[in-house]
Amino acid sequence: MGAGVVGISYVSFIIYWTWQKEGWVKDIVKEHFAATIGLPLAGVAAYLLVSVLEYSYGKIEIEIWGLKFKGATGPVILWMLCFFIIAISIKMLW
């Protein structure tokens, strides 16, 4: 995870300084901040939440409305649920 954070920070730094020269990119980010910055960060936050839960409590198994999700589908369904809730929260607050 530490290498991922360092890598993302480096790429973000390079993108920031590259796009700093382009005025149209700054305009898009200012006008649509929630879509350009908020949603990707929501995906990362949902992934980190699912990863921490899976690491802390073991395999994730979900049962919703009689459907059982085991194996790889448990974390995927939980990630989708977390991402959807975070995206709705961004939409409500923006």
N, C-alpha and C positions, 0 to 999 in steps of 0.2 A: 504494500500500500504506500509505503514511503517513496519508493521509486516512481509509482504512479503520480503521486502529488508533485514530486520534483519535475517529472516529465511534462505534466499538464501546466505547471507554472512556467517552465521554459517555453513551451509552445505558445502559451498565452502571451508571454512577454514578446516573442518574435512577431506574433500576429498583431499585437497592439502597436508596436513601432513600425511595422510595415503598413498598416492601415492608417496610421497617423497622418501620412502624406495624402491619403485619398479622402477628399471632403465628402463624397457621397456615402461612404461607409459610416462616417460619424453621424451623418444625418439619419441614416436608417436606424442605427443603434439608439439615437436619441428619441426618435419617433416610435420605435417598436422595441423598447428595451425588454419588456416582458417576454416577447417572442424570441428575440435574438440572444438574450443572455439568461433570462429566467427559466425558460423551458429546458435548455440543456443542463443548467444547474439543478433543476428539479429531477431530471433523470439520474444525475450523479448522486444526489441526495437519496433518492429511492434505492439506488444500487447499494450505497453505503449502509443504509438502514437494513436492507435484506441481508447483506453480508455479515453485519454485526450480529443480527439475530440468529443467523445460521451458525455462525462461529460460537456464539454463546450457548445456544440451546440445542444444537445438533440439527438433524434433518428436519426440514419444514414440510409438514403435511397439513393440508387444509381440506376441510369438509364444508361445502356450502350447498344448501338446498338439495341435499342427498347426493351430491357429486363429490367424489374423493379425489384429491390431487396429491399424488405421491411422487417421489423421485425428483426429476428435473422440473416437473410442472408446478410443484409447490412454490419454489422461489420465483418462477416466472409469473405466476398468478399474483403472488404477493407484491412483486415489483410493479406489475401493471396497476394494481389497486393503489399502491402508494403513489405512483406517478400521477394517476388520474386525480387523486385527492389533492396532491400538491398543485397540479395544473388548475384545478377548479378554484383552489384558494388564491392562486395568482390572479386568475380572471376576476374573482370577486373583489380583491383588493386593488386591482389596477384600475 
